[in-house]
Amino acid sequence: MRISSIAKAIVAGIAAGATAAVTAVQDGVLDTGDGVTIVLAILGAWGITWAVPNRQPDEIR
């Protein structure tokens, strides 16, 4: 299965953002600091996932 780098980055960003959002709303209040944390989690996941190249498939045997 071939998955492009951008698809991996989008999924990683959604997962990181959702995780940060769930943690941020545990107290019942979503303030500016929580929003910044969520955005930084998404951007960090996108950047890291985009920077790591996909593994090249092995040569046909």
ABEGO torsion letter per residue (X at the ends): XBBBAAAAAAAAAAAAAAAAAAAAAAAGBBBAAAAAAAAAAAAAAAAAAAABBBBBBBBBX
